[in-house]
Amino acid sequence: MITDRHGGPVSRLAAATKPVQLQMGDQLVDHALSLLPDTQPGDLRHLAERLTEALRDALRIAESRGRRLTDPSKP
């Protein structure tokens, strides 16, 4: 993927996506904390799947930012 560093389409998409993903992660954590004490097994699976997706997104953001911090020539 060709990236840009000066507010191009890829940067704008990343900037728009990050807050949505972080907000979803926060909401999922709050939801998990409220559900866990009284949750049925099927509900736990759904919750675990959503939390896994949110964590994957957060890790992708962190990894991407880490690469840019250590080697600015890499996307």
C-alpha positions in Angstrom: 0.0 0.0 0.0 1.3 3.4 -0.9 0.9 5.8 2.0 1.2 9.5 2.4 2.4 11.7 5.2 0.8 15.0 4.4 -2.9 14.6 4.9 -3.6 12.5 1.8 -6.5 10.0 1.5 -4.8 7.2 3.5 -3.9 9.5 6.4 -7.4 10.9 6.4 -9.0 7.4 6.5 -6.7 6.4 9.3 -7.5 9.5 11.3 -11.2 9.0 10.8 -11.1 5.2 11.7 -9.0 5.4 14.8 -11.4 7.3 17.1 -14.3 5.0 16.0 -12.3 1.9 16.8 -11.1 3.2 20.1 -14.6 4.3 21.1 -15.9 0.8 20.2 -13.2 -0.8 22.3 -14.1 1.4 25.3 -17.8 0.5 24.9 -17.0 -3.2 24.7 -14.8 -3.1 27.8 -17.6 -1.3 29.7 -20.2 -3.8 28.4 -18.0 -6.8 29.4 -17.5 -5.5 32.9 -21.2 -5.1 33.4 -22.1 -8.5 31.8 -19.5 -10.8 33.2 -21.0 -11.4 36.7 -24.3 -12.8 35.3 -23.6 -13.8 31.7 -24.8 -17.0 30.0 -22.2 -19.0 28.0 -23.6 -18.0 24.6 -23.4 -14.3 25.5 -19.8 -14.7 26.6 -18.8 -16.1 23.2 -20.4 -13.1 21.4 -18.7 -10.7 23.9 -15.3 -12.5 23.5 -15.6 -12.3 19.7 -16.3 -8.5 19.7 -13.5 -7.9 22.3 -11.1 -9.9 20.1 -12.0 -7.7 17.1 -11.5 -4.5 19.1 -8.1 -5.7 20.4 -7.0 -6.7 16.9 -7.9 -3.2 15.7 -6.0 -1.5 18.5 -3.0 -3.7 18.0 -3.0 -2.9 14.3 -3.0 0.8 15.1 -0.2 0.4 17.6 1.9 -1.7 15.3 1.5 0.8 12.4 2.4 3.7 14.6 5.4 1.8 16.0 6.8 1.2 12.5 6.5 4.8 11.7 8.3 5.9 14.8 11.2 3.5 14.4 11.6 3.8 10.6 9.8 6.8 8.9 10.5 5.3 5.5 8.1 2.3 6.2 4.3 2.7 6.1 
